[in-house]
Amino acid sequence: MNPIKTLDYGHWVSGDDTQRKAFAKSLHDQLVELGFLKLKNYGMSDDYVDHLFNLTEEFFKLPYEDKKKIAYFHGPKLQRGWSSLGSEKSATLDSPENQSHADLHDAKEHFDCGAAEDAAYPNQWPDASAIDGFQHGIEHYFDQCQKIGLNLMEALEMGFDLPPRCLQTRFAEHASQLRLNHYPPIQAAKLKDGSTNRLWPHTDYGILTFLLQDTVGGLEIWDNVNQAGFIPVPTSPRREMIVNAGGTLERLTNDFLKAGLHRVVSPATADDEGMLPGRYSIAFFLHTSRTTSAAPLPSFISADHPSLYEDITTFEFERRRTEKTYKDEAPIANGQEQKEIAV
């Protein structure tokens, strides 16, 4: 039986005390035991989700020159704008320091943005005339996800029996990020030769990730419950939101809760000799304020379980991780053409 349980978000935001307590316990249990869950009834209609995917597809269909205008300057900075096919190296995220993965490729391009009011790291948007309503639609979804994230922090406080608002107060400033992913069509055999993956096994580095995916398939998570290795995440219904724990939450809980390991590969039902269709997903990464400590909270430290992590800011933790994902790539902004992967 698939261990990913679906929680009814409506039980938290509009339920009675019994429903709220049950939701908080289920949220706690799923994240501690598996690192993943699904949410339903989170306030977004099927039509709204379809609209988000339409905007996503329209962006990646833009001409290369239009996307290049808002290309991300690769390096240890926050990602804003478009990252070209294969430029990010997810294989490096959970590997030993200084290990090069120049020959391991990601068959993916993506677009990243932060909060509209984040003056320190301004967003890069395509020309308004290129995609009608793109910026407004993405910013609106960003804000909705931020609200859901803060509500889930309140639920986690209850689930862990933490002091009220000890998690919520860590979000005084908006530092969350949103990513649109496009995995172009690719020969299935290319994902079997060991050099290319749609997304290599890795953990995210925020607090929580909220993911919407299309019905193509290929997303797999590590099954800590049944010790069954990687298992596929069902793709239907598309409107269900997948939630996973990130590295910052792992640190704050001193490893009582582990970040969810996942990857994107060829679906089990795919023909090994055929062509995989393109895949799209939309990921929101909930982050605390950048100056907040990423050291374990006092509630998770004891004589028997001392702190496992150094006291650095969440921004420094994120910066180190971002630097690893681009260390084998040169900046596209310096005039280099997009590095294509044979698909």
N, C-alpha and C positions, 0 to 999 in steps of 0.2 A: 504493500500500500504506500502511495506517495505521502511522505511526511509533511508536505507543505499544507498547512491549514489556512483556511480563509476566515478572516475576522470581519465582523460587521461593524464598520466605523460608526454607523448610526447609533449603536449601543453606547458608545462613549460620549458623543456630542449631544444626544437627546434622550438617552436611556435613564432609567431609575437607578438608585444606588446599587441595587443588586446586579443590574446589567453592567454598570460602570466597573464595579469590582471584578466581575467575571472577565470583562474585556481586558482590564489591566493585568490580571493574572495570566490570561492567554497570551497577551503581548510579551510579557516577561518570559513565560515558559518557551514560546516559540523562538525568541531571540537567543535565549540561553542555550537551549537544546540543539537548535538547528542553524540559527542565524538568519533565517528567512521566514516570510509569511506572505499571504496575500490579503489585500483589503478590498472590500466591496462597499457600496453605498457611501462613497466618500464625496458625494456632491457634484459629480460630473456626469453628464448624460452621454449616451452612445454617440449622438450627433456631435457633441463637443469633442470627444476623443477622436472621432473621424476627422473633424476639422483640424486638430493638431497634427495628425498624420498627413493630411493633405498639405499643410504648410511645410512640414518636414520634407516631403517628397519634392515639392516645388523648389525648395532651397537647393537641394542637391542636383536638381536638373538645370540649375543656372549654368551658363557658359563658364569654362575654366577661368577666363580673364576676369569675370565678375567676382568669382570667389577669391581669386588671388588678391584682389584689392583689399580684402579684409582678412588676409592670412595672418595666422598667429606667428609672432616672432619666437621661434623655438628657443627654449632656455628655461632657467629656474624662475620663471615668473608665472603669475596666474594666467590660465588659458582664456583668451578672449578672441572670438572670431573663428575662422575656418582652419582646420588642420588637414593637410592633404593625405591622400591615400598612402598608408604605410609609414607616415611620419612618426606616429607614436609607437613606443615599444612597450606594450603591456607585459611582455615576457620578462622585463627587468624588475617589475614592481616587487615581487616577493622572492628575488634571487639574491645571492651574496653581493655585498658591496663591491663596486669596481669591476664586476663581471660584464663583459661586452656581449651583446646579443645582436651584433650587426647583421648576422645571417638569418635571424629569426624575424619574420615579418608579420605585421597586422594587416589583414585585408579589409581595411576600414578607413573611412574619412568621417570627420565630425565637425560640428559647430558648437562653440561654447559661449555662454554669457553668464553674467552675474546680475546682482540686483540693479535696478534702474538708477538708484540713488548712490551707487558705489563710485564716488568720484576718484578714489585712489586707483581703481582699475576699471576705466571706462569700457563699455561694450563697443564692439564693432558690428555694425549692421549693414546688410546689403542695401543698395539704393531702394528707396520706398517705391519707386516706379517698377522695380523688378518683380516684387511679390506684394500684392495688395494685402495689407493688414498683417504682414509677417511680424513686425516688431511688437505691435499691440497684442497680437495673439500669444506670442511667446512670453511677453512680460506678464500678461494676465495669468497664464498657467503657472509661471514662477511664483507669483504672489499667493495663488491658491495652495500650492505645495508647501510654501513656508508656513501658512496657517495650519495645515494638517500636521506638519512637523512639530510645531510648538504644542499642539494638542497631544501628540503622541509622547512628547517629553513629560507632560503632566501625568499621562497614564503610566509611563515608566517609573516616575517618582512613586506613584502608588504601588506599582507592581514590585518594586525593590524596597518598599517601605523607607524611602529616603525623606529627608526634611522637605517640606513644601517649597517649591520653586527653586530648589538647589540646581536643577538642570535648566529650567526655563530662563533664569537670570543670566545664563551664559550666552544668550542670543541678543544682547542689547543692540548690536550692530549687525547689519545684513552682510554675511560673508558666504552665503550659499551659492551654488552654481548649478547651471542647467546645461545639458548636452543633448544635441540631436545626433544620432548615429546613422550612418548609411554603410551597409556592407554590400558592395556591388556584386552582381552575378559572377560566379566563379566556377571553374571546373571542380567537381567534387574530389577528383584525384589529387588536385593541388593541395587540398587540406589533409591529405594522407601521407605526404612525403616528408613531414617533420620540419619543414622550413617555414610554413605559412599557416596561420590560424586566423579565423575571423576575430577572435579575442582570446589571448592566452590565459591560463589559470591565474587569478589574481584576487586580491581583496581591495575594496575601495577604502579611501582614507578619511572620509567624513564621519558624521554621526550615524545617519541613516541615508539610504538611497531608495528613491521611489522610481520604479521602472514601469513604463508602458511598452509593450512589444507587439509587433504584428503577428500574423499567424504562420510565418515561414518556419519557425522552429530553430533549434540549435542551442538555445540557452540551457546550460547544465549547472547544477549546484552540487557541492560536496555534501553527502549525506552523513552527518554526524550521528543521527539517530540510529540508523540500521547498519552503520559502517559498511555501506554498499558502494563506496566510491562516488563518482559523478553520476547523477541521475538527471534526466530531462525535466524541464519545467513545462507543464502543459500550456499550450498557447491559447486555449479557449476558456472562457470568453476574453476577448482582447481588452475589454474595459476594466478587468480586474487589475489592480495595481500591485506589483511585486515589491516587497519591502525587504531590504537586507541591512544588517549591521555593518558599520564601517570601522576602520582602524582607530579613529579617535574615541569612539564609544568603547572599544576594546581596552584602550589605555585608561579611560576614566573609571572603568569598572575593574581595573587591575586583573584583567583576564578572566573575571567571572563570566563575562560574555565575550565570545570570540567573533571577530569579523567574518562575514560569510564568504567563503571561497567559491568562485564561479568562473565560467568560461563560455565562449560561443564557438561551437564546432559544427560540423556537418550533421544534420538531423539523422537519427538512426534509420529513418525510413527512406533516406535519399539513395538514389542509384549511384554507386561508386564511379560509374563511367559517364554519368550525366552532368548537366550544368545545374548548379544551385541557383535559385532565383535570388534577386536582391532582397535584402532584409533591412527593416527600419526599426529603430527603438528610440524612446525618449527617456532620458535619465535626469532626475533631480537629485542633487547631492546636498543634504542638509549639513551646514557647518555652523560652529559656534563663532562668536566674535574672534577676530584674529589675535587679539592680545590675551585671550583666555588661556590658562594653563592646560596642557594636555597630560599633566601628571594625574595619577589616580586620586579619586575623591577619598576623603578621610573615612567615609563609611565602608570602603572596601580594603582598608589597610588594618592589619592587626599584627601581633607578635608572631602568629603562626603563618601569616600571609603578608609579608612586608611588601613595600612598593617595588614593582617590577620595572618601572620606567623612570627615566630622568625627567626633570622639570623643565620642559621647553614649551613655548607657545604652540597653539594649534596651527598658527601660520607657519612657523618653522618646520613643524612636522609635515605639513602639506608641501612646503617649498622643497624639502628634501625628496619627497616622493615624486613631485612633478619633474625635478631635475633628472631623475633616473630614467623617466619615460622618453626623454628626448636626447640623451647623451650621445647617441650614435648618429644623430642627424644634424645637418647644416641648415641654417635658416633659409626658408624659401623667400623671405623678405629681402635677402641679399641678391636676388635676381636669378636664383636657381630655378630650373623648371621642376615641375612636380615629378617625384620619383614614382614611376609606375611599377606595379607588381604584375607579373604575368598571370592573367586570369583567364 
